[in-house]
Amino acid sequence: KKMKIFIYCLSLFTLFSITPVFGQSDVIINELMPRNTYGIIDEDGDASNWIEIFNSGSNAVNLSGFALHCNSVDATKWIFPDISINANDYLVVFISGKAQAEPLIWQTIIDRGDYWRFFVGRSEPPIDWISESFNDSSWFNGASGFGYGDGDDYTYIANTMSIFVRKSFQITDKDSLASMALHVDYDDAFVAYINGVEVARANIGQPGVRPGFDQPADNSQHEAEIFRGGKAPLFLIPQWRDIIKNGDNILAVEVHNAGINSSDLTLIPFLSVAHRNNHSSENISEFIAQLPTGMHTNFIADENQDTFYLSDQNGNVVDSLHYNAVPNNISIGRISGNNEQVFWFEQPTPGYKNATEGRIPFEFTDSNLPIVIINTNGKTIPDEPKITAQMGIIYNGKGKRNGIDDPFNIYDGAIGIEVRGSSSQIFPKKQYAIETRDSQGENLNVSLLGMPKENDWILYAPYSDKSMMRNVLEYTLSNNIGRYASRTRTCEVMLNGDYKGVYVLMEKVKRDKNRVNIAKLEANPSGPDGLSGGYIIKLDKPTGESYGGWRSKYPSHVPENQRLFIQYHYPSPSDITYEQGEFIRKHFDAFEKVLYDANFKDEQLEYKKYIDIDSFVDHLILVEISKNVDAYRLSSYLYKENDSDGGLICAGPVWDYNLAFGNADYDNGQYYTGWQLNWPWKGNYTQLPFWWDRLLQYDDFTSRLKNRWLTLRENQLSWPAIEGIIDSLQTEMAEAQERNYKRWPIIGKYVWPNYRVFQSWEWEILYLKNWIQERLKWLDANMPGVITAVQLNTIRNIPTNFSLAQNYPNPFNPTTTIKYAIQHNSHVILKVYNLVGQVVAVLVNEYKNAGFYQINFDASSLSSGVYLYQLQAGQFMYSKKMVLAR
């Protein structure tokens, strides 16, 4: 194989073991990070591996003469300096080979409560506000923290999108410093500068691009820490030597809100400097996360497997810790009170108690599902842009086992990969966008697991949806009724040697003959279709509005005086030309104008010129059968064909249905009654389009809706059809779900936004089934529209009269088929007579529902001749002749 894979060993003792000690000591190895790529960094800005020592006793211990060493470099020992570790305290040493025993002495020179100059961001501050030469005498003066809403604000500032603060600090001898660190407690985003140079940022924009005063945070997921009892996070400044100077320096920080109506805003900056070989005493703020100790071993351990030893002043080994095949950025260590068991920690806590929930690794060797193995070669997968990695897919065919050591027989090559999703990024099980690439890094169209060739894929990570099948179910229903939705394949994923659980490999929504099948739009179009299409647009969270789409001219469904933001999807915001953007905007505006007009009901024929009515009917059905709380307004796609293909706007494809089918405890999504279409999203920044309300006021639209609903309920949306999909998925995932929920032990626990919490996966499936059955009943009783008896009988395949057809073939030898129709539920008798009136066969004698029927008659035991067959159903009786010719 081209990729190096780290596989879990069968025995936990092989994975991690604790060697019996020869001496006794309260000082132990508490936590170790053998493959650090982005977690805690040292004073040089390097993500060095590290080991944490803990004093479990009640007295301080002087570590002078204690030593660390490991099997891979057995002859080399790193000796602790003359340093003490207090009772119940922790000490971190970097395993870097930098051979530094003298610890750093840190001093916080800007602390919480210090006074700053500040400017409230109701307009842009002066362009040079971050420079040391700027005159800030006209700015307000106040103590940090700044903001409102969390009770951590010494300087209260009413709702605003941003605050800009400046503070000077003095450096007397730059050459005496060994490091510099910034801590910022913030909500929701910040950018920090020293002497006009950007040194840190979080949750807003791109490094080096200064945000505007009204630019919101990228998301609202980051909360301040101090008011919750936490510590302000650390941002080391590796380039500090090139930025600071002796004398006066300026630290400038801007904090940004997620929105003007956000409930809180926080900014509390800290600045600390470090010395070595200095007589000064340590003075660190109590509110900040731990700073690097500056101590480094003189050796580098084997990242794949090794054993660390801690020995005392007499050379006695007092503790040891063995590791094997630990994935990147996962630490191993002990949980207080359980020194005999070693755990993996997804969220390492260097310098602190291992309070996060650890997990014991388990064996993963094979599966009935396809296996996807990804190796990033030590790189962290960001939100964006994509990084290059390697991917292999193993699938040996239906009914065969797939082993992690089997050849990569579906795909073996390069990919680009990034974290994707919006609210789902709060979950520890991440989902990824993947791009298959050739050896030159260019897009490579390939078929994966039977899906048509393309290069853009999604690895969806079911988490809050504990059935793990809501998206797959919705997409399958959509495809079954003839509306394209992403094809899917459930699989199990290994990432950098770490088992990540059950995933769904699926197609990204894009223009393609096998996906959203619309014409390719040329940058410089020619011919009769010109700018007419195709286009894909979407309604979603309003990120990047300045370049990604347009605002509707018309208010939304709810009277909030909000106007929809309609986003470009194809062509993308970066590819669409001005002419193309104007064309689709004006075309969509014309459609909305027709529906928004006060006399819209008089224009029943007019709106049909703009939309594919049947696609809107199907989309409404697909949304309402699931009651997706995000539907109509988030992750909601539409596309426009070019004029040669009709030029109509179509609704779909459906997307992102994990918060559907009763899996949301808000916006009425938990209840199987009511229309999601009518839920008042009052106060929500994403509103429902007004078109749906208007469309439902057209008799023609509701008649089609009723007709389509009844047709589908007899076929693709019948309960047996839906249950069959669920049962098939349940059988397919039955084995893998056990591993998934060992990896992510959330069964029986609330995960946002679960409405119900069950104690087993099987009960999650049962809840899903029951919810859908009740939803179908409600929709059956409440679907709008008028339909005639003739239409209803056609839908339900009910004949308009009784009939008996001529058998076929006729003459026959020795078998023939007899067809008949029953208009009403009846007791049916179908007999065959010879010419003297004797009954030679009784083909049917039972009660039957109204409908069309056929039966095969085998006359092998009869002689040649003419026979009569007679149908009796209630008061109806009819006979026909047939000829058996041997």
LINDA-V66751 format. One record per backbone hydrogen bond with DSSP energy under -1.0 kcal/mol. CO is the residue of the C=O (numbers start at 1). NH is the residue of the N-H. Records with the same first field share a line. If there is no record, write none. Layout:
CO: NH + NH
//
This chain:
11: 15
12: 16
17: 322
26: 56
28: 54
30: 334
31: 52
32: 332
33: 50
35: 329
42: 45
46: 42 + 48
49: 95
50: 33
51: 93
52: 30 + 31
53: 91
54: 28
55: 88
61: 85
63: 66
66: 80
67: 311
68: 78
69: 309
71: 74
73: 76
78: 68
80: 65
81: 83
83: 63
85: 61
86: 89
89: 55
91: 53
93: 51
94: 96 + 297
100: 296
105: 275
106: 283
107: 273
110: 271
111: 114
114: 144
116: 142
117: 166
118: 140
119: 164
120: 122
126: 129
128: 131
130: 196
136: 139
140: 118
142: 116
144: 113
145: 155
146: 267
147: 157
148: 265
155: 147
161: 257
162: 121
163: 255
164: 119
165: 253
166: 117
167: 251
169: 249
171: 247
173: 176
174: 177
179: 274
180: 237
181: 272
182: 235
183: 270
185: 268
187: 266
189: 256
190: 202
191: 254
192: 199 + 200
193: 252
194: 197
197: 194
200: 192
202: 190
203: 218
206: 209
212: 215
225: 228 + 230
226: 229
232: 289
233: 184
235: 182
237: 240
239: 242
240: 243 + 244
247: 171
249: 169
250: 195
251: 167
252: 193
253: 165
254: 191
255: 163
256: 189
257: 217
259: 262
265: 148
266: 187
267: 146
268: 185
270: 183
271: 109 + 110
272: 181
273: 107
274: 178
275: 105
283: 108
287: 232
293: 104
295: 94
296: 100
297: 99
304: 325
306: 323
307: 71
308: 321
309: 69
310: 318 + 319
311: 67
312: 315
316: 312
317: 22 + 23
319: 310
321: 308
323: 306
327: 330
331: 345
332: 32
333: 343
335: 338
343: 333
344: 359
345: 331
349: 352
353: 355
359: 344
365: 404
367: 402
370: 492
371: 394
372: 494
373: 392
374: 496
375: 390
376: 379
382: 419
387: 417
389: 415
390: 375
391: 413
392: 373
393: 410
394: 371
397: 400
402: 367
403: 406
407: 409
411: 393
413: 391
414: 437
415: 389
416: 435
417: 387
418: 433
422: 425
423: 426
424: 427
431: 420
432: 459
433: 418
434: 457
435: 416
436: 444
438: 441
442: 438
446: 454
448: 451
454: 446
455: 436
456: 508
457: 434
458: 506
459: 432
460: 504
464: 466
465: 468
469: 473
470: 474
471: 475
472: 476
473: 477
474: 478
475: 479
476: 480
477: 481
478: 483
479: 482
487: 507
489: 505
491: 503
492: 372
493: 500
494: 374
495: 498
498: 495
501: 493
503: 491
504: 460
505: 489
506: 458
510: 516
512: 515
515: 517
516: 512 + 518
529: 532
535: 640
536: 569 + 570
537: 638
538: 567
539: 636
541: 543
544: 547 + 548
548: 568
550: 566
558: 560
562: 556
564: 552
566: 550
567: 538
570: 536
572: 575 + 576
577: 581
578: 582
579: 583
580: 584
581: 585
582: 586
583: 587
584: 588
585: 589
586: 590
587: 591
588: 592
589: 593
590: 594
591: 595
592: 596
593: 597
597: 600
599: 602
600: 603
603: 607
606: 609
607: 610 + 611
610: 649
611: 613
612: 616
613: 617
614: 618
615: 619
616: 620
617: 621
618: 622
619: 623
620: 624
621: 625
623: 627
626: 661
628: 631
630: 633 + 634
636: 539
637: 652
638: 537
639: 650
640: 535
642: 645 + 647
643: 646
648: 641
649: 612
650: 639
659: 629
666: 669
675: 678
676: 679
679: 681
680: 682
681: 684
688: 557
690: 694
691: 695
692: 696
694: 697
695: 698
698: 702
699: 703
700: 704
701: 705
702: 706
703: 707
704: 708
705: 709
706: 710
707: 711
708: 712
709: 713
712: 715 + 717
715: 718
718: 722
719: 723
720: 724
721: 725
722: 726
723: 727
724: 728
725: 729
726: 730
727: 731
728: 732
729: 733
733: 737
736: 740
737: 741
739: 743
740: 744
744: 746
746: 749
751: 754
753: 665
758: 748
760: 764
761: 765
762: 766
763: 767
764: 768
765: 769
766: 770
767: 771
768: 772
769: 773
770: 774
771: 775
772: 776
773: 777
774: 778
775: 779
776: 780
777: 781
778: 782
779: 783
788: 792
789: 793
790: 794
791: 795
792: 796
793: 798
803: 821
808: 817
812: 885
814: 859
816: 857
817: 808
818: 855
819: 805
820: 853
821: 803
822: 851
826: 848
828: 846
829: 872
830: 843 + 844
831: 870
832: 840 + 841
833: 868
834: 837
838: 834
841: 832
844: 830
846: 828
848: 826
851: 822
853: 820
855: 818
857: 816
859: 862
865: 884
867: 882
868: 833
869: 880
870: 831
871: 878
872: 829
873: 876
876: 873
878: 871
880: 869
882: 867
883: 812
884: 865
//
